[in-house]
Amino acid sequence: MRRVIALDQIDDPDLLRKHAQLFQEYAEYLRTELKELRAELAQLKGLGQLELAVVRQHEQLAKLRHKILGESSERRPSPHPPGAEPPAAPKKGHGPTPQLKLPTREEHHRLGDDARTCPACNGTLEEMGEVTEDAEEITVERRRFVVLKHKRHKYRCRCNGAVKTAPGPLRLIPGGRYSIDFAVALSIDKRLNHLPLDRQRRQMAREGLEISTQTMWDQEDALADLLEPSYVKLLAYVLGDDIIGADETHWRLMQKDSSKKWWVWCLTTHDAAWYMLEPSRSAETIRGVLGEFEGVVMCDAYGAYASLAKGSEGRLRLAHCFAHARRKFFEIRSLYPDQAKQALEMIDALFLIEREVPDPDGLAGEAKALAFELRRQRREAQSRPLTEQLKAWAEQQTALPRSALAEAIGYLLGNWTGLTAFLGDPLIPLTNNRTERALRGVVLGRKNHYGSRSVRGTQVAAIMYSLIETCILCGVDPEEYLRSTARAALREPGVAILPQEFARGL
């Protein structure tokens, strides 16, 4: 008589693997048979004996899976010795992503009368109550532009002493035909989705709306005018922080006879981004904004910031981005592989220390305070000795003047005070990556619509980019914020609402 041994009684890893392989092969055989049965079932368009066979195959597969894997709370003994790394399993699909934010509607599919005949007995198939086979399909329903006709009813008194008309909707432009919702959608598509107005115009024409790019621009211009007080208030909010990130990138002002190089300046905090577009990259330009600021500016080694700090009489201190220092060595790794490797290993160790501590910006209250304290302790115990080692290494290196290696070492040592400012203040981040990320949307927009066509266009761009990007940092839906704030500004001219206030329901 053959002896039957349960899987959980087998200790031999090789034997377990052989059993698992046999079960897998049998499972594949059952899946193939199941697929063939489903195909036959689809041809017959009925629920006869084949449907019952399919159910039985499902049951067999479930029993087989249970034999191989056990209950969900159980774990098979590892076939690998303790301490050994198991071989990496081949990656499989992660399955459909749950779409919790999408609206859902049901569409029921029923058999026609001519298909409700049993293939076994020619009887009539009856619906099995609420029993259904369910599947999801993500589709798209065409956007519709609607002409909304407002009929304002009139009222009068029998004495003929007064006539009143019901108020109409708030108008973005007095006497205009386009709603606030239209202007917001247009601006979101341009500033967040990087779609130029002409491309939007062609898309709208395909959807039945004929409109000129000038009219579209008029809508965003009027929207920005309503939101300008919020933009001004946002700058005050940013300047009220102790740590500000600063960076800049180029922009184009394209006028009839010329194209001029302008600059986008960006200031950030952990939950805000503020932009201004100016014709100059000079120290005087940024001094006009940060001249009275007291705190730390996280930036690169651009001279305008050094000039700003020098003239602040100690009110403003600079912290330099370690990602820029790392980039210098990363770019020369093919020319100086040994030196670049040594520098990158030490710098990357600094980044690893930072990643091991929870990000305080994503926390609040006591948890935030504890994260800052943990960051301070780790930096003092681990990061400070590592930076000292990095400096000693850099000072010992020899490089030809004006070589790429000399430039990388010179950048590191020449900005050492700013690069190591993070050691003395847990509020200071290691890099200025937050500000660089905030400029990515501007860069993508520049690549698609090339820039602005007027000075007013640069002002509108600054307002819309500032409020939209800040909404994203605050976890606020930009469309909802812009619609709500614009309507509030129409009801009360000059009202200013920050995305942070909108998020709190203020």
ZAMARGU-331049 format. One line per field, with one value per residue (C-alpha): residue in three letters; x, y, z; chain. Coordinates in nm, 3 decimals. Example, Ala and Ser with C-alpha at 12.3 -4.5 7.8 and 13.67 -1.06 7.14 Angstrom:
<atoms>
rolo = ala ser;
c1 = 1.230 1.367;
c2 = -0.450 -0.106;
c3 = 0.780 0.714;
pakol = A A;
</atoms>
This chain:
<atoms>
rolo = met arg arg val ile ala leu asp gln ile asp asp pro asp leu leu arg lys his ala gln leu phe gln glu tyr ala glu tyr leu arg thr glu leu lys glu leu arg ala glu leu ala gln leu lys gly leu gly gln leu glu leu ala val val arg gln his glu gln leu ala lys leu arg his lys ile leu gly glu ser ser glu arg arg pro ser pro his pro pro gly ala glu pro pro ala ala pro lys lys gly his gly pro thr pro gln leu lys leu pro thr arg glu glu his his arg leu gly asp asp ala arg thr cys pro ala cys asn gly thr leu glu glu met gly glu val thr glu asp ala glu glu ile thr val glu arg arg arg phe val val leu lys his lys arg his lys tyr arg cys arg cys asn gly ala val lys thr ala pro gly pro leu arg leu ile pro gly gly arg tyr ser ile asp phe ala val ala leu ser ile asp lys arg leu asn his leu pro leu asp arg gln arg arg gln met ala arg glu gly leu glu ile ser thr gln thr met trp asp gln glu asp ala leu ala asp leu leu glu pro ser tyr val lys leu leu ala tyr val leu gly asp asp ile ile gly ala asp glu thr his trp arg leu met gln lys asp ser ser lys lys trp trp val trp cys leu thr thr his asp ala ala trp tyr met leu glu pro ser arg ser ala glu thr ile arg gly val leu gly glu phe glu gly val val met cys asp ala tyr gly ala tyr ala ser leu ala lys gly ser glu gly arg leu arg leu ala his cys phe ala his ala arg arg lys phe phe glu ile arg ser leu tyr pro asp gln ala lys gln ala leu glu met ile asp ala leu phe leu ile glu arg glu val pro asp pro asp gly leu ala gly glu ala lys ala leu ala phe glu leu arg arg gln arg arg glu ala gln ser arg pro leu thr glu gln leu lys ala trp ala glu gln gln thr ala leu pro arg ser ala leu ala glu ala ile gly tyr leu leu gly asn trp thr gly leu thr ala phe leu gly asp pro leu ile pro leu thr asn asn arg thr glu arg ala leu arg gly val val leu gly arg lys asn his tyr gly ser arg ser val arg gly thr gln val ala ala ile met tyr ser leu ile glu thr cys ile leu cys gly val asp pro glu glu tyr leu arg ser thr ala arg ala ala leu arg glu pro gly val ala ile leu pro gln glu phe ala arg gly leu;
c1 = 0.000 0.129 0.200 0.047 0.252 0.103 0.291 0.339 0.524 0.791 1.113 1.325 1.345 1.418 1.120 0.896 1.009 0.934 0.583 0.526 0.639 0.400 0.111 0.195 0.197 -0.137 -0.277 -0.167 -0.339 -0.660 -0.639 -0.603 -0.900 -1.098 -1.019 -1.140 -1.460 -1.526 -1.483 -1.734 -1.968 -1.952 -2.042 -2.348 -2.464 -2.623 -2.574 -2.589 -2.364 -2.050 -2.120 -2.141 -1.811 -1.652 -1.769 -1.621 -1.288 -1.287 -1.341 -1.054 -0.822 -0.918 -0.849 -0.517 -0.416 -0.504 -0.286 0.012 -0.014 -0.231 -0.448 -0.364 -0.232 0.004 0.353 0.533 0.874 1.151 1.351 1.656 1.897 1.881 2.062 2.060 1.884 1.615 1.636 1.438 1.100 1.000 0.791 0.425 0.154 0.021 -0.339 -0.583 -0.533 -0.840 -0.993 -1.156 -1.190 -1.380 -1.761 -1.916 -2.232 -2.371 -2.463 -2.669 -2.640 -2.925 -2.992 -3.237 -3.543 -3.391 -3.088 -3.278 -3.316 -3.152 -2.916 -2.985 -3.368 -3.485 -3.657 -3.661 -3.372 -3.488 -3.289 -3.110 -3.229 -2.937 -2.665 -2.427 -2.075 -1.910 -1.625 -1.496 -1.419 -1.274 -1.415 -1.431 -1.741 -1.697 -1.670 -1.965 -1.977 -2.326 -2.495 -2.667 -2.950 -3.030 -3.387 -3.416 -3.777 -3.930 -4.162 -4.389 -4.626 -4.997 -4.948 -4.704 -4.463 -4.177 -4.037 -3.764 -3.563 -3.409 -3.030 -2.827 -2.502 -2.172 -1.994 -1.620 -1.634 -1.935 -2.155 -1.932 -2.054 -1.804 -1.836 -1.582 -1.576 -1.475 -1.188 -1.064 -1.067 -0.882 -0.614 -0.569 -0.515 -0.254 -0.063 -0.098 -0.142 0.087 -0.159 -0.111 -0.423 -0.418 -0.408 -0.701 -0.885 -0.852 -0.967 -1.269 -1.356 -1.367 -1.605 -1.838 -1.720 -1.586 -1.370 -1.062 -0.737 -0.776 -1.110 -0.953 -0.670 -0.922 -1.081 -0.757 -0.655 -0.980 -0.943 -0.589 -0.708 -0.955 -0.689 -0.410 -0.487 -0.442 -0.111 0.011 -0.101 0.084 0.413 0.364 0.293 0.617 0.826 0.685 0.869 1.216 1.352 1.293 1.411 1.509 1.590 1.541 1.511 1.484 1.163 1.075 0.887 0.783 0.662 0.598 0.949 1.165 1.212 1.365 1.513 1.332 1.366 1.130 1.221 1.074 1.050 0.924 0.838 0.722 0.362 0.389 0.548 0.558 0.682 0.771 0.875 1.130 1.355 1.665 1.852 2.044 2.087 1.879 1.581 1.577 1.667 1.337 1.162 1.401 1.567 1.395 1.374 1.518 1.605 1.776 1.764 1.837 1.989 2.269 2.595 2.463 2.632 2.309 2.225 2.574 2.539 2.198 2.334 2.634 2.413 2.166 2.391 2.341 1.962 1.978 2.194 2.260 2.235 2.368 2.223 2.428 2.267 2.455 2.786 2.708 2.623 2.972 3.135 2.873 2.943 3.317 3.290 3.410 3.713 3.814 3.649 3.845 3.808 3.445 3.362 3.521 3.339 3.004 3.020 3.062 2.797 2.550 2.600 2.479 2.167 2.106 2.116 1.852 1.626 1.636 1.465 1.091 1.030 0.907 0.721 0.468 0.397 0.228 0.228 0.435 0.528 0.679 0.879 1.009 1.113 1.311 1.480 1.569 1.709 1.920 2.062 2.142 2.312 2.527 2.621 2.657 2.648 2.899 3.183 3.107 3.129 3.459 3.588 3.468 3.640 3.967 3.956 3.889 4.176 4.418 4.335 4.562 4.418 4.531 4.410 4.086 4.029 3.688 3.813 3.953 3.620 3.423 3.656 3.659 3.278 3.270 3.527 3.437 3.076 3.154 2.989 2.659 2.679 2.718 2.464 2.218 2.431 2.341 1.970 1.733 1.491 1.737 1.702 2.004 1.906 1.699 1.520 1.182 1.230 1.371 1.062 0.842 1.008 0.942 0.589 0.717 0.984 0.732 0.498 0.785 0.864 0.503 0.394 0.745 0.673 0.456 0.346 0.318 0.435 0.085 0.118 0.419 0.217 -0.074 0.165 0.321 -0.020 -0.160 0.156 0.189 -0.165 -0.190 0.146 0.069 -0.263 -0.076 0.168 -0.129 -0.323 -0.600 -0.781 -0.666 -0.991 -1.206 -0.982 -0.972 -1.349 -1.429 -1.177 -1.276 -1.643 -1.556 -1.355 -1.648 -1.881 -1.627 -1.365 -1.013 -1.075 -0.767 -0.783 -0.474 -0.481 -0.373 -0.685 -0.902 -0.765 -0.868 -1.213 -1.157;
c2 = 0.000 0.348 0.569 0.919 1.197 1.543 1.845 2.003 1.687 1.712 1.879 1.815 2.143 1.963 1.735 2.032 2.210 1.899 1.877 2.246 2.206 1.912 2.108 2.406 2.190 2.039 2.386 2.501 2.194 2.282 2.646 2.536 2.303 2.580 2.817 2.561 2.502 2.876 2.902 2.624 2.783 3.118 2.951 2.784 3.108 2.912 2.792 2.416 2.137 2.317 2.594 2.335 2.187 2.533 2.570 2.230 2.331 2.648 2.433 2.200 2.497 2.642 2.308 2.275 2.630 2.550 2.237 2.427 2.750 2.664 2.926 3.291 3.320 3.021 3.027 2.743 2.648 2.823 2.588 2.811 2.780 3.051 3.368 3.282 3.509 3.332 3.372 3.666 3.558 3.674 3.989 3.950 4.200 4.393 4.360 4.638 4.961 5.052 5.370 5.506 5.861 5.772 5.776 5.435 5.337 4.994 4.861 4.537 4.285 4.035 3.757 3.819 3.602 3.406 3.313 3.193 2.833 2.552 2.352 2.039 2.022 2.312 2.462 2.835 2.974 3.182 3.468 3.360 3.646 3.882 3.634 3.801 3.775 4.111 4.283 4.637 4.850 5.198 5.411 5.778 5.988 6.283 6.626 6.846 7.220 7.350 7.678 7.755 8.001 8.205 8.329 8.596 8.624 8.963 9.053 9.354 9.476 9.526 9.887 9.917 10.083 9.841 9.584 9.341 9.096 8.780 8.806 8.616 8.425 8.588 8.694 8.666 8.944 9.181 9.095 8.799 8.460 8.233 8.103 8.093 7.714 7.754 7.992 7.764 7.455 7.646 7.770 7.427 7.273 7.536 7.564 7.215 7.002 7.224 7.257 7.576 7.780 7.701 7.328 7.368 7.570 7.289 7.034 7.247 7.283 6.904 6.902 7.158 7.488 7.758 8.009 8.222 8.208 8.580 8.513 8.226 8.451 8.714 8.456 8.359 8.725 8.809 8.506 8.606 8.957 8.817 8.591 8.850 8.942 8.573 8.573 8.875 8.714 8.395 8.586 8.718 8.361 8.235 8.517 8.434 8.101 8.051 7.842 7.937 7.751 7.967 7.885 8.028 7.921 8.104 8.210 8.368 8.690 8.670 8.995 9.095 9.193 9.031 8.748 8.836 8.611 8.653 8.462 8.268 8.307 8.050 8.064 7.761 7.636 7.286 7.374 7.672 7.778 8.139 8.256 8.586 8.646 8.921 9.042 9.018 8.755 9.015 9.040 9.357 9.162 8.908 9.174 9.343 9.036 8.899 9.222 9.229 8.853 8.713 8.346 8.085 8.071 7.726 7.774 7.689 7.883 8.152 8.484 8.683 8.498 8.555 8.926 8.926 8.762 8.996 9.303 9.172 9.240 8.889 8.880 8.632 8.320 8.085 7.707 7.540 7.236 6.917 6.771 7.031 6.929 6.564 6.643 6.787 6.454 6.247 6.428 6.347 5.977 5.868 6.102 6.046 5.716 5.661 6.011 6.040 5.704 5.800 6.134 5.990 5.714 5.966 6.205 5.922 5.810 6.156 6.114 5.769 5.910 6.168 5.903 5.689 5.968 6.036 6.351 6.615 6.805 6.525 6.522 6.746 6.819 6.598 6.360 6.649 6.768 6.414 6.378 6.704 6.593 6.257 6.433 6.661 6.364 6.163 6.458 6.526 6.162 6.042 6.323 6.556 6.297 6.204 6.564 6.606 6.296 6.433 6.767 6.602 6.386 6.687 6.885 6.597 6.567 6.702 6.815 7.016 7.377 7.431 7.055 6.905 6.745 7.077 7.242 6.978 6.999 7.378 7.390 7.161 7.347 7.696 7.656 7.446 7.678 7.678 7.305 7.214 7.463 7.173 7.027 7.309 7.334 7.037 7.266 7.304 7.029 6.862 6.969 7.223 6.949 7.078 7.405 7.230 7.007 7.316 7.448 7.133 7.239 7.576 7.408 7.170 7.461 7.654 7.363 7.341 7.704 7.860 8.145 8.458 8.700 9.011 9.151 9.098 8.734 8.692 8.832 8.598 8.303 8.391 8.414 8.090 7.882 8.003 7.916 7.589 7.452 7.554 7.369 7.054 7.091 7.134 6.838 7.066 7.015 7.319 7.340 7.349 7.609 7.838 7.820 7.887 8.169 8.340 8.338 8.474 8.754 8.841 8.865 9.061 9.240 9.216 8.904 8.680 8.308 8.090 7.723 7.642 7.820 7.648 7.311 7.386 7.500 7.862;
c3 = 0.000 -0.097 0.204 0.191 0.349 0.419 0.275 0.618 0.731 0.459 0.572 0.264 0.064 -0.265 -0.221 -0.140 -0.454 -0.665 -0.515 -0.578 -0.941 -0.992 -0.841 -1.060 -1.375 -1.280 -1.211 -1.558 -1.708 -1.524 -1.635 -2.000 -1.969 -1.800 -2.088 -2.344 -2.148 -2.132 -2.509 -2.568 -2.319 -2.500 -2.830 -2.681 -2.508 -2.225 -1.871 -1.929 -1.817 -1.925 -1.675 -1.401 -1.522 -1.503 -1.144 -1.056 -1.214 -1.002 -0.694 -0.789 -0.844 -0.506 -0.331 -0.512 -0.413 -0.053 -0.059 -0.194 0.006 0.304 0.477 0.421 0.776 0.729 0.584 0.411 0.556 0.367 0.139 0.193 0.485 0.754 0.651 0.282 0.037 -0.167 -0.543 -0.676 -0.803 -1.150 -1.136 -1.206 -1.277 -0.980 -1.093 -1.168 -0.976 -0.766 -0.909 -0.596 -0.728 -1.045 -1.052 -1.109 -1.292 -1.368 -1.708 -1.712 -1.994 -2.046 -2.290 -2.569 -2.596 -2.885 -2.672 -2.363 -2.481 -2.283 -2.509 -2.304 -2.300 -2.520 -2.215 -2.136 -1.930 -1.633 -1.479 -1.161 -0.943 -0.863 -0.963 -1.210 -1.346 -1.286 -1.466 -1.468 -1.769 -1.760 -2.040 -2.130 -2.180 -2.408 -2.248 -2.335 -2.365 -2.287 -2.363 -2.036 -2.086 -1.777 -1.759 -1.492 -1.387 -1.318 -1.031 -0.972 -0.709 -0.780 -0.687 -0.980 -0.741 -0.786 -1.029 -0.933 -1.141 -1.001 -0.988 -1.244 -1.203 -1.115 -1.434 -1.480 -1.739 -1.728 -2.022 -2.111 -2.230 -2.055 -1.701 -1.421 -1.458 -1.822 -1.738 -1.458 -1.681 -1.952 -1.709 -1.551 -1.894 -1.980 -1.651 -1.507 -1.821 -2.034 -2.325 -2.531 -2.603 -2.975 -2.905 -2.667 -2.931 -3.186 -2.931 -2.841 -3.210 -3.242 -2.945 -3.106 -2.952 -3.180 -2.993 -3.066 -2.870 -2.792 -2.624 -2.431 -2.316 -2.205 -1.974 -1.802 -1.778 -1.600 -1.373 -1.275 -1.198 -0.943 -0.789 -0.765 -0.399 -0.308 -0.496 -0.297 0.028 -0.068 -0.090 0.264 0.377 0.220 0.368 0.710 0.713 0.863 0.574 0.210 -0.099 -0.397 -0.758 -1.106 -1.470 -1.799 -1.977 -2.310 -2.372 -2.737 -2.887 -3.246 -3.346 -3.081 -2.835 -2.500 -2.233 -1.903 -1.577 -1.353 -0.986 -0.750 -0.369 -0.176 0.170 0.258 0.160 -0.077 -0.406 -0.525 -0.865 -1.024 -1.385 -1.438 -1.722 -1.502 -1.302 -1.104 -0.730 -0.733 -0.866 -0.586 -0.329 -0.410 -0.269 -0.006 0.099 0.440 0.493 0.816 0.805 0.588 0.208 0.060 -0.286 -0.525 -0.546 -0.782 -0.694 -0.662 -0.342 -0.199 -0.274 -0.106 0.209 0.220 0.220 0.480 0.783 0.911 0.885 0.595 0.595 0.305 0.302 -0.008 -0.179 -0.138 -0.451 -0.656 -0.496 -0.564 -0.925 -0.982 -0.893 -1.070 -1.397 -1.386 -1.293 -1.639 -1.632 -1.268 -1.168 -0.845 -0.702 -0.811 -0.652 -0.321 -0.307 -0.413 -0.153 0.128 -0.007 -0.069 0.290 0.398 0.186 0.336 0.689 0.591 0.435 0.748 0.947 0.894 0.691 0.939 0.664 0.637 1.013 1.266 1.638 1.867 1.585 1.390 1.691 1.755 1.389 1.405 1.728 1.575 1.269 1.493 1.685 1.371 1.207 1.512 1.570 1.209 0.954 1.121 1.135 0.774 0.654 0.836 0.660 0.325 0.381 0.485 0.172 -0.054 0.097 0.033 -0.338 -0.609 -0.939 -1.236 -1.232 -1.427 -1.459 -1.399 -1.077 -0.954 -1.031 -0.836 -0.534 -0.554 -0.551 -0.248 -0.040 -0.165 -0.046 0.260 0.515 0.323 0.245 0.612 0.749 0.786 1.067 1.304 1.229 1.182 0.996 0.706 0.443 0.286 -0.066 -0.254 -0.450 -0.332 -0.523 -0.829 -0.838 -0.819 -1.136 -1.341 -1.433 -1.550 -1.764 -1.922 -1.995 -2.151 -2.382 -2.499 -2.537 -2.542 -2.302 -2.286 -2.558 -2.338 -2.007 -1.873 -1.985 -1.754 -1.463 -1.532 -1.557 -1.219 -1.048 -1.190 -1.145 -0.784 -0.678 -0.871 -0.751 -0.392 -0.414 -0.513 -0.222 0.017 -0.120 -0.251 -0.582 -0.788 -0.984 -0.672 -0.512 -0.817 -0.871 -0.506 -0.464 -0.790 -0.690 -0.345 -0.509 -0.734 -0.435 -0.232 -0.445 -0.303 -0.094 -0.063 0.022 0.051 -0.055 0.302 0.434 0.176 0.287 0.646 0.537 0.641;
pakol = A A A A A A A A A A A A A A A A A A A A A A A A A A A A A A A A A A A A A A A A A A A A A A A A A A A A A A A A A A A A A A A A A A A A A A A A A A A A A A A A A A A A A A A A A A A A A A A A A A A A A A A A A A A A A A A A A A A A A A A A A A A A A A A A A A A A A A A A A A A A A A A A A A A A A A A A A A A A A A A A A A A A A A A A A A A A A A A A A A A A A A A A A A A A A A A A A A A A A A A A A A A A A A A A A A A A A A A A A A A A A A A A A A A A A A A A A A A A A A A A A A A A A A A A A A A A A A A A A A A A A A A A A A A A A A A A A A A A A A A A A A A A A A A A A A A A A A A A A A A A A A A A A A A A A A A A A A A A A A A A A A A A A A A A A A A A A A A A A A A A A A A A A A A A A A A A A A A A A A A A A A A A A A A A A A A A A A A A A A A A A A A A A A A A A A A A A A A A A A A A A A A A A A A A A A A A A A A A A A A A A A A A A A A A A A A A A A A A A A A A A A A A A A A A A A A A A A A A A A A A A A A A A A A A A A A A A A A A A A A A A A A A A A A A A A A A A A A A A A A A A A A A A A;
</atoms>
